[in-house]
Amino acid sequence: MKIVDEIKLDFDDILLVPARSLAASRKEVDLKRNFKFFHSPKEWHGLPVVAANMDTTGTFNMGYALAKHEAITCLHKHNNSDRTVEYFKHYNIESSVWASIGMNQEDLNSLYVVRDGIHSDPNICIDIANGYTDRFVEWCAKVRSEFPDSIIMAGNVCTPEMVQELVLHGGVDVVKIGIGPGSACTTRLKTGVGYPQLSAIIECSHAAHGLKSSEGRMGLVCADGGCRVPADVCKAFAANADFVMLGGMLAGTDECEGDWEYDISDDGKEIKTHMSFYGMSSEKAQDKYNGGMNSYVASEGRTKIIPYKGSADSVMSDIKGGLRSCCAYVGATCLKDLPKCAKAIKVNRTHFDKSI
Ligand code: 5GP
């Protein structure tokens, strides 16, 4: 085995350093981004935070709640396509709510139903656990040829050469980065495979941004997994992520679907206390959608019990507050400038235990 000597970093291995600046107040920091894409002719404007296409978080209600922040929700692929069409027709929020598929014809057929129903190309998230196969690149290229106008996000991978491969030969606009960092993921425990997420974002965004289309549009990346607190979202953007995808941080909000636990209040009402949040490769998800696990694979997901957090709106406000303050501390007037202004130091511990 070959060993790479350089130590790769995760969110907990660094802190961002404040810098003297003439930057505007926190209130005036602009968190919205405008993106053009390597393949899709569309332009996108909004807050580049994305709800994960897990069946707990990628829900219609999440889509509606996050659209108010101009953020994105990738609907989970098990949503009924006729209901998806009705939803799009009713709310008209296609730039904020994207459809998801895996790597099979059945998923693609559902996408045709949605396209035919709304009479336009939906934006698409193509999600599989391991994006490192020729078959996946060919599959992405096929989806691109069927949906030439859609913004296509696809992954997951965690190294620069595969990012370039997916953009150049897979027709992908936004490559999803993250192997093993997810809060409900056990890939690193079961397989020993993974890449510290902060380094993966830095190295993959560098590769994507270095690619230029004939119209001068660059490849983009979405950092997917491992953000547990607003500070991690700040660090992901500082590391040059164009989009940041969240599962666990949005789990436990009112907009999630799944198994809730309740208490009974004094006046006899049910009050949410906890919800069960599980990985899409977990035994629970496989039982639910695929009639059980295949005998030749290990479950690479687990179930976590998450305390009730209130509305997705409150989680988003917390993240936006953290991002604005982060930009102000490092002297950036807008999210776009955060990577340019950010300097990070390697640390042994990022914070003390605040529980005592
Ligand atoms: P989180 O924000 O919860 O840390 O990470 C969310 C991401 O974890 C998802 O977007 C997806 O990429 C990944 N993920 C979801 N379920 C599973 C799973 O069962 N196994 C693995 N390896 N990753 C998962």
Boltz pocket constraint, residues with backbone or C-beta under 6 A from the ligand:
constraints:
  - pocket:
      binder: B
      contacts: [[A, 52], [A, 53], [A, 54], [A, 129], [A, 156], [A, 178], [A, 180], [A, 181], [A, 182], [A, 183], [A, 184], [A, 185], [A, 186], [A, 187], [A, 224], [A, 225], [A, 226], [A, 227], [A, 245], [A, 246], [A, 247], [A, 248], [A, 249], [A, 278], [A, 279], [A, 280], [A, 281], [A, 282], [A, 300], [A, 301], [A, 302]]
      max_distance: 6.0
